[in-house]
Amino acid sequence: MTPAAPPAVSLSEPRLYRTENLAYTKQGLIILSLWLLGGDFAFQFFESVFGRFIPLYLKSEGASNTLIGMMMGSIAGVINMLFLPNISRWNDNLRTPIGRRIPLLRIVSPLTALILVGVGFGPEIGGLCHGLFGSWLPGNVTRGTFVLGSLCVFIATYHFSNMLLINGYNWLIRDVYPLECMSRFLAWMGIAGNIGTAVFLWFVFPHLMTYRHAAFIGVAFFYVAVFMVMCFKVKEGEYPPPAKQEKPPGLLKTYAIYFRECLQIPIYRNSFFVSILITLGLACAGNFTALFAKETLGIDMKGMGHIFAWSSAITVITVYPIGYLSDRFSPLYLQMIMVVTLCIQSLLGALLIHSQTALFVYSVVSNLGVIGYSLSGRAVAMKLFPVEKFGQFSGALNVFNCGVLILGNIAIGYLMDISNSNYRLAFYWTSIFSLLALVPMVAVIRDWRKLGGRDHYKAPLP
């Protein structure tokens, strides 16, 4: 009897792109990418309101530079340090029928948008409260005090909900997107984000002061509509059950375990130091970019909007090549190059920007450094940290970054106040901290090579 022939093996089976618990065909990966990119476009459009406009908004209501620094970063630092360690560990261990990240995003997205609308109506709410309660308080508690108080409450609440939103979205990407294509996808995210930012800066930013209410409501509605569709279309896979703990640790012990695990391995510890120093340099100084343009160079809202929009649009063409190089070689090497770039370009900005044209040229060039560092930094985190505890380690980046921002934003705000609002000092600030970041950056690359390098790296577990 003739034995049965073995089943034929198809030579044309589609290639699959895999995560730890999901697999995609090329078509499926493209569809996933489009949903995530749509969410990022809306998110960056939404975020631009806060990052670009709020310093000007607070200044117009009589806030000092120190208060602006505190509200833009220091409050966020306190909130992240208090809440993110436990939230990140909780979300890593969450198991629901629709995943562990999507439930968080579905709840937090509309809440964050609603709070942003509250920020837009802050002066009116503060004025209403003053009318109701002002007569009961001392005469030196003016309407302006109520307005700034109302804005500060809404901004602090926004920082809490936005913390959950940013981290949950980042964790979702790590869980559902294949690592082999991660840098290129992050590059496409950079393109989508820059387009969203450019559209906002060109069409919305110049009119924010005049049509503040309509702008805040419109941006919040657009964001919720797009981001929530993404949350319903993107699917998570099955996760292994979380490790069981015989007895839940107390609050202080939980913090001790969290920081011990995050800091005990040198490659992770030095990676945190790089991120901390660059965050101090970029985030603290970045809060005063619009004020430098307005107060030092005398550029109006329309001029600023067009400068920042054009610079974002122009740098879009460089984002994908940066992502390709990151995947082709290593995001760590790209991160090193970008740290050096940030140091040099900030020093040149401090010395050479004296006109609107110079600011435009600098904005284009500096965007390359900022985008390159941001893209490579996200790719490094995706590939460096262990997937089993990615939420915890990724959350730790924000905890440490926001922790140093508590003092950093107060310090740079105070520096601006005592220097009579010499906003040019912000460029020197960025250059100094970028230079300091080179030391731990070298240590990260050294340890990464010892642990296998580009082709054989295996993330060590604490």
Beta strands, then each sheet from edge to edge (+ up, - down):
strand 1: 17-18
strand 2: 23-24
sheet 1: 1+ 2-
end
